[in-house]
Amino acid sequence: MTQLAFFRLDTKALGLSRAKRRPATRSGWAVRWGTVRMFGTFLTEDPTAVPASVVRFVAEQLGIDDEQFAAYGACSQTAYEHAWEVRDEYGHPGTRTVPGDGRRLSAWCSRRWRRGSGR
């Protein structure tokens, strides 16, 4: 399974994401959803610190410009609300936030994606 498979939106996630008002929040919600699917946790320090390939993949599914994602996180409360919504909708009681580890996790993900390794 490639890393992008974790960001393939199912019917429910697609509907929840498309219900957001702005393209940035649509793509941001979808990235948050995929991140928790992949790692079992949310990136809290910088939820936008994901590889560009992920943003493109999510944007393609939503039919929006991937550059819109850059505006996600302008209001930090939005990212937290999206994390809560993902938990509520998908019942991930074991998910947790890791405030201090976001940059390290993001750097690790980027290295893995560039190398094409899933481990």
Buried (B, 14 or more C-beta within 10 A) or exposed (E): EEBBEBBBBEEEBBEBBBEBEBBBBBBBBBBBBBBBBBBEBBBBBEBBBBBEBBBBBBBEBBEBEBEBBEBBBEEEEBBBBBBEBBBEEBEBEEBEBBEEBBEEBBEEBBEBBEEEEEE
